[in-house]
Amino acid sequence: MDRAKAAKIFDTYVSNYDRDNPKIFLKALHSYKVAEISARIAQSLDRDQLVDFAWLLGLLHDIGRFEQVRTYNTFIDSQSVDHAELGADILFRDGLISSFPTETLPEGWQKTAETAIRQHNKLALPKGLDGYTKTLSNILRDADKVDIFRVLVEIPYAERNGGRAPIGSGESDLSPEVMKCVKQHRCVPSNVRKTVFDSRVSHCCLAFELVYEESRKIAKEQGYLKKLLTMQDGDGLSVRDDRHLAWLAVVEEEIEKAWNI
């Protein structure tokens, strides 16, 4: 695959949006980061035929974010639109995908690509996927989660969310339902989160569902997850006391169990 050509087409598409808007820049950079991580994960599986495909999926997975920002000025799907569904529609229903170099992709790639992009933000993949589609979908989902850790640490909350206050009725409590998810080693459904701190813990819980060893290796190498677990970021929380750190220590311990560390 001609990655340089694909990147040029992607950049041309993004140029239709306000590049001075930090959220546009954020998502363009995130797209490239996820592409790189996706390719690395695919390479680690000794599946050379998947590497370019995984890279392209990473580049395109958040294509819907740009229109979401222009229309709603938020990345919060519940307050706007499902960005994965929007992106898949732009690519596969409106035909943007035809602009990209896909000649080297295997037969049937379109169905696999559309599924992976539509499903990348869902709580779980649907049952019944063929092994090829499931593998590429899991690669993309892992890569997205790994770079989300970076975004959460490097980008202030207000910049990511248009100055909106963090979601939650209170900022400092941890809901029992969220801790239950921690103990069960699973991601936290959005309807379970009630406080700002619930959201913080739910971000860390993304680590539980990293499928591949390489994904966990990258997350450890980068160190962003560790910063989230020790509250070294700007997430809108003003309270950072021993109680919060103790809760996060439990989360870290459970992640280590899940990763067999």
Beta strands, then each sheet from edge to edge (+ up, - down):
end
